Amino acid sequence: MAGDGARPVDDALYPTFATFLDAHRSELEALVATHTTQTNEARRTVVTLPALGLVAGERGLPLALLEVGASAGLNLLVDRFGFRIGPVEAGMAASGVHLDCEVRGDLLPPVPTSVSVAWRLGVDLNPLDARDPDTRAWLRALVWPEHRDRMAVLDAALAIAELHPPPLVRGDLTTDLPELGASAPGASALVVVSTWVLAYVTPSLRHTFVGELRQLAAERGADVWLVVGEGQSILGSLGLGLTDEPPDGYGPSMLALCRFRPDGSDESRLLAECHAHGRWIRWLDAATAVPAGEPA
C-alpha cells in the first residue's frame, strides 16, 4: 500500500508480531471481543469540503452538519482544519491538521476559502469519545502501522477534538434522522454527511436512509442536502440516478451531492471521482468546476 503513505515492512516484523500475540493472547482476545473497527479518517474532509462549499454558496447560510457513522466525530471539525487542494489553500492556516490533496484532470474543484458551521452533530451505533485515552489508543491501533502520515493526521485531529469535542449521539441512520435533524437551527443549511458508511448498510436499508432524508426535508419545511462519498456501486444502489452500478463490483470511489426538497422532489449530481482517504480528487461536474489555471 505504498500509494497510501506506506513504507516497506521489515521482513522480521511478522515473527516479532506473532511472538507478541502469543504473549498477550488473553488480553487481545478480550479486546477484539469488545471492540469493532471504527476508523475515523479526517482526511476525508478534503473530499467533502468542495461539496459543503457549494451548499453554503447557494444557500448563503451557515451550515448545520449531521454526520452519520461519525465514529469519534473528527470529520465534523472540518472548519477547524487547513487544506491545500491542488493550488488552492483553504481553511485554518494555523490548524494542527493540514491536509494536502492532489487534483487530477482538467477541472479544479470549487474550493471555498472557509465554511461556517452553526451546528454539528454526529450519530453512530457506537459513538467514540476522543477525550478517552482508551478510545484514542483504539483508533490509533486501527491505522496500519506503516501508514505513518495517517497516524499523524489522526493524532492532530484527536488533539483538536479534545479541545473542541464534537457532539455525538448513539443512533441509527435508518431510523433516527428526522428526530435528530429537527434540532438543527432554522437559519442554517442542513447537510447530512456520509463518507464510506453506506457500504456497511444493506441495499434495502440504503433506500430507507434516502426515505429518511425525504421525510426530514418535509418535516423541516426546507431543503436537506446529502454529501456522500462511496464506491460507484453503492451510489448506484441509492436509486437517485447518480450512476449505474459497475458490472465488476464496487467501482471507483466517488463524491455526490443530493438535494431533497420539502415537496418531495430530489436533485442529485455526481461531483467527483476521488481517493477514499482524500489523497486525490478528479472533479467531474463541469457546471461547478473552476478550469485549471484559473483562481478558485
C-alpha positions as CSV (number, residue, x, y, z in Angstrom):
1,M,0.0,0.0,0.0
2,A,2.9,2.4,-0.8
3,G,0.5,4.7,-2.5
4,D,-1.4,5.3,0.7
5,G,1.5,6.7,2.7
6,A,3.0,3.2,3.4
7,R,6.6,2.4,3.9
8,P,8.3,-1.0,3.2
9,V,7.8,-3.5,6.0
10,D,10.8,-5.2,7.6
11,D,10.8,-9.0,6.9
12,A,11.4,-9.6,10.6
13,L,8.2,-7.8,11.6
14,Y,5.8,-10.7,11.3
15,P,7.8,-13.1,13.6
16,T,8.0,-10.3,16.2
17,F,4.3,-9.7,15.9
18,A,3.5,-13.4,16.2
19,T,5.6,-13.6,19.4
20,F,3.7,-10.6,20.8
21,L,0.4,-12.2,20.0
22,D,1.3,-15.4,21.8
23,A,2.5,-13.4,24.9
24,H,-0.7,-11.4,25.1
25,R,-3.3,-13.8,23.8
26,S,-5.9,-13.4,26.6
27,E,-5.8,-9.6,26.6
28,L,-6.1,-9.5,22.8
29,E,-9.0,-11.9,22.8
30,A,-10.8,-9.7,25.3
31,L,-10.1,-6.6,23.2
32,V,-11.4,-8.0,19.9
33,A,-14.4,-9.4,21.6
34,T,-15.5,-5.9,22.9
35,H,-14.3,-3.6,20.1
36,T,-15.3,-3.1,16.4
37,T,-13.4,-1.4,13.5
38,Q,-14.3,2.3,13.5
39,T,-11.6,4.1,11.7
40,N,-12.0,7.9,11.6
41,E,-10.3,9.3,8.5
42,A,-10.1,13.0,9.0
43,R,-8.5,13.3,5.5
44,R,-11.9,12.7,4.0
45,T,-12.8,16.3,4.8
46,V,-10.6,17.2,1.8
47,V,-13.2,15.5,-0.4
48,T,-16.3,16.8,1.3
49,L,-15.1,20.5,1.6
50,P,-15.9,21.5,-2.0
51,A,-19.4,20.0,-1.7
52,L,-20.0,21.8,1.5
53,G,-18.9,25.0,-0.2
54,L,-21.4,24.5,-3.0
55,V,-24.2,24.2,-0.4
56,A,-23.0,27.3,1.5
57,G,-22.6,29.3,-1.6
58,E,-26.1,28.5,-2.9
59,R,-27.9,29.0,0.3
60,G,-26.0,31.9,1.7
61,L,-26.4,30.4,5.2
62,P,-24.1,28.8,7.8
63,L,-24.1,25.0,7.7
64,A,-25.7,22.6,10.1
65,L,-23.8,19.3,9.8
66,L,-25.3,16.0,10.7
67,E,-22.8,13.2,10.1
68,V,-23.9,9.6,10.0
69,G,-21.5,6.8,11.0
70,A,-19.5,9.6,12.7
71,S,-17.2,7.3,14.9
72,A,-15.4,9.9,17.1
73,G,-16.8,12.8,15.0
74,L,-13.4,14.1,13.7
75,N,-14.8,14.9,10.3
76,L,-17.3,17.3,12.0
77,L,-14.4,19.5,12.7
78,V,-13.9,20.4,9.0
79,D,-14.0,24.1,9.8
80,R,-11.0,23.7,12.2
81,F,-8.7,22.1,9.6
82,G,-6.4,23.6,7.0
83,F,-6.3,22.4,3.4
84,R,-4.4,22.6,0.2
85,I,-6.4,21.2,-2.7
86,G,-4.3,21.4,-5.9
87,P,-3.1,25.0,-6.0
88,V,-5.8,26.3,-3.6
89,E,-5.3,26.8,0.1
90,A,-8.3,27.0,2.4
91,G,-9.4,26.6,6.0
92,M,-7.4,27.5,9.1
93,A,-3.8,28.0,8.1
94,A,-2.7,27.8,11.8
95,S,-4.6,24.5,12.4
96,G,-2.7,21.5,13.7
97,V,-4.3,19.5,10.9
98,H,-3.3,20.5,7.4
99,L,-4.4,18.2,4.6
100,D,-3.0,18.2,1.0
101,C,-4.9,16.7,-1.9
102,E,-3.8,16.2,-5.5
103,V,-6.2,17.4,-8.2
104,R,-6.3,15.2,-11.3
105,G,-7.8,16.1,-14.6
106,D,-8.5,19.5,-16.2
107,L,-11.0,20.9,-13.7
108,L,-10.4,22.4,-10.3
109,P,-12.9,21.7,-7.6
110,P,-14.7,24.9,-6.3
111,V,-12.9,25.1,-3.0
112,P,-14.3,27.5,-0.5
113,T,-12.0,29.7,1.4
114,S,-13.7,28.5,4.6
115,V,-17.1,27.1,5.7
116,S,-19.2,28.5,8.6
117,V,-20.7,25.8,10.8
118,A,-23.5,26.9,13.0
119,W,-24.4,23.5,14.4
120,R,-23.0,20.0,14.2
121,L,-24.0,16.5,15.4
122,G,-22.6,13.1,14.8
123,V,-24.7,9.9,15.0
124,D,-23.2,6.4,15.3
125,L,-24.3,3.0,16.6
126,N,-21.3,3.2,18.9
127,P,-20.1,6.8,19.2
128,L,-16.5,7.2,20.4
129,D,-15.3,9.9,22.9
130,A,-12.0,11.3,21.6
131,R,-11.2,12.5,25.1
132,D,-11.0,9.0,26.4
133,P,-7.4,7.6,26.4
134,D,-8.5,4.0,25.6
135,T,-10.6,5.3,22.7
136,R,-7.6,7.2,21.3
137,A,-5.4,4.1,21.6
138,W,-8.0,2.0,19.8
139,L,-8.3,4.5,16.9
140,R,-4.6,4.5,16.6
141,A,-4.5,0.7,16.6
142,L,-6.9,0.7,13.6
143,V,-4.4,2.6,11.4
144,W,-1.9,0.3,9.6
145,P,1.4,0.8,11.3
146,E,3.3,1.6,8.1
147,H,0.8,4.5,7.3
148,R,2.6,7.0,9.4
149,D,1.1,10.1,7.8
150,R,-2.4,8.8,8.5
151,M,-1.3,8.3,12.1
152,A,0.0,11.9,12.3
153,V,-3.3,13.3,10.9
154,L,-5.3,11.2,13.4
155,D,-3.2,12.4,16.4
156,A,-3.5,16.0,15.3
157,A,-7.3,15.7,14.8
158,L,-7.7,14.0,18.1
159,A,-5.9,16.8,19.8
160,I,-8.4,19.3,18.3
161,A,-11.3,17.1,19.3
162,E,-10.1,17.0,22.9
163,L,-10.3,20.8,23.0
164,H,-13.4,21.1,20.9
165,P,-15.3,17.8,21.3
166,P,-17.9,17.3,18.6
167,P,-21.4,16.4,19.9
168,L,-22.2,12.8,19.3
169,V,-25.3,10.6,20.0
170,R,-26.0,6.9,19.8
171,G,-28.4,6.3,17.0
172,D,-29.2,4.6,13.6
173,L,-29.1,6.4,10.3
174,T,-32.1,4.4,9.1
175,T,-34.4,5.3,11.9
176,D,-33.3,8.5,13.7
177,L,-32.5,11.2,11.1
178,P,-35.9,13.1,11.2
179,E,-35.7,13.4,15.0
180,L,-32.0,14.4,15.1
181,G,-32.3,16.8,12.2
182,A,-35.2,18.6,13.8
183,S,-32.7,20.0,16.3
184,A,-30.8,21.9,13.6
185,P,-31.4,25.7,13.7
186,G,-33.8,27.0,11.2
187,A,-31.4,29.7,9.8
188,S,-28.9,27.2,8.5
189,A,-28.5,24.8,5.6
190,L,-28.8,21.3,6.9
191,V,-26.3,18.9,5.3
192,V,-26.2,15.2,6.1
193,V,-22.7,13.9,5.5
194,S,-22.0,10.2,4.8
195,T,-18.5,9.1,3.9
196,W,-17.9,5.4,3.1
197,V,-20.6,4.3,5.6
198,L,-23.4,3.1,3.4
199,A,-21.3,0.1,2.1
200,Y,-22.0,-1.4,5.5
201,V,-25.7,-1.0,5.2
202,T,-27.9,-3.4,3.3
203,P,-29.4,-2.2,-0.1
204,S,-32.9,-2.1,1.3
205,L,-31.8,-0.1,4.3
206,R,-30.0,2.4,2.0
207,H,-33.4,3.1,0.5
208,T,-34.8,3.5,4.0
209,F,-32.0,6.1,4.6
210,V,-33.0,8.0,1.5
211,G,-36.6,7.9,2.7
212,E,-35.5,9.4,6.0
213,L,-33.9,12.3,4.2
214,R,-37.1,13.0,2.3
215,Q,-39.1,12.8,5.5
216,L,-36.6,15.2,7.2
217,A,-37.0,17.7,4.4
218,A,-40.8,17.5,4.5
219,E,-40.9,17.9,8.3
220,R,-38.3,20.7,8.4
221,G,-40.0,22.6,5.6
222,A,-36.7,23.3,4.0
223,D,-34.1,21.7,1.7
224,V,-31.9,19.0,3.1
225,W,-28.6,18.2,1.4
226,L,-26.7,14.9,1.3
227,V,-22.9,14.9,0.8
228,V,-22.0,11.3,0.2
229,G,-18.7,9.6,-0.7
230,E,-19.0,5.9,-1.7
231,G,-18.0,3.4,-4.2
232,Q,-19.7,3.6,-7.6
233,S,-21.9,0.6,-7.0
234,I,-23.1,1.9,-3.6
235,L,-24.1,5.3,-5.1
236,G,-25.9,3.4,-7.9
237,S,-27.9,1.4,-5.4
238,L,-29.4,4.5,-3.8
239,G,-32.0,5.0,-6.5
240,L,-31.1,8.6,-7.0
241,G,-29.9,8.3,-10.6
242,L,-26.3,9.1,-9.8
243,T,-24.5,6.3,-11.6
244,D,-25.1,2.8,-12.9
245,E,-23.7,0.0,-10.8
246,P,-20.5,-1.2,-12.3
247,P,-20.6,-4.8,-13.7
248,D,-17.4,-5.8,-11.9
249,G,-18.3,-4.8,-8.3
250,Y,-17.6,-1.9,-6.1
251,G,-16.2,0.5,-8.6
252,P,-14.2,3.7,-8.0
253,S,-14.8,5.9,-5.0
254,M,-17.0,8.9,-5.9
255,L,-18.5,12.1,-4.4
256,A,-22.1,13.1,-4.9
257,L,-24.3,15.9,-3.8
258,C,-28.1,15.4,-3.4
259,R,-30.8,17.9,-2.6
260,F,-34.1,16.8,-1.0
261,R,-36.9,19.4,-1.2
262,P,-40.0,19.7,1.1
263,D,-42.3,19.0,-1.9
264,G,-40.7,15.5,-2.3
265,S,-38.6,16.3,-5.4
266,D,-34.9,15.4,-5.5
267,E,-31.9,16.7,-7.4
268,S,-28.6,14.7,-7.5
269,R,-25.3,15.3,-9.2
270,L,-22.1,13.3,-9.4
271,L,-19.3,15.7,-8.5
272,A,-16.0,13.8,-8.5
273,E,-14.1,10.7,-8.5
274,C,-11.7,10.5,-5.6
275,H,-9.4,8.6,-3.3
276,A,-11.3,7.2,-0.4
277,H,-8.8,8.8,2.0
278,G,-8.7,12.1,0.3
279,R,-5.3,11.8,-1.4
280,W,-6.5,12.9,-4.8
281,I,-9.7,14.2,-6.4
282,R,-10.8,14.3,-10.1
283,W,-13.7,16.8,-10.4
284,L,-16.3,15.7,-13.0
285,D,-19.0,18.3,-12.7
286,A,-18.1,21.0,-15.3
287,A,-21.0,23.2,-14.2
288,T,-19.4,23.9,-10.8
289,A,-15.7,23.4,-11.7
290,V,-13.0,26.0,-12.0
291,P,-11.0,25.4,-15.1
292,A,-7.4,24.5,-14.4
293,G,-5.1,27.6,-14.3
294,E,-7.9,29.9,-13.1
295,P,-8.3,31.1,-9.5
296,A,-11.0,29.2,-7.5
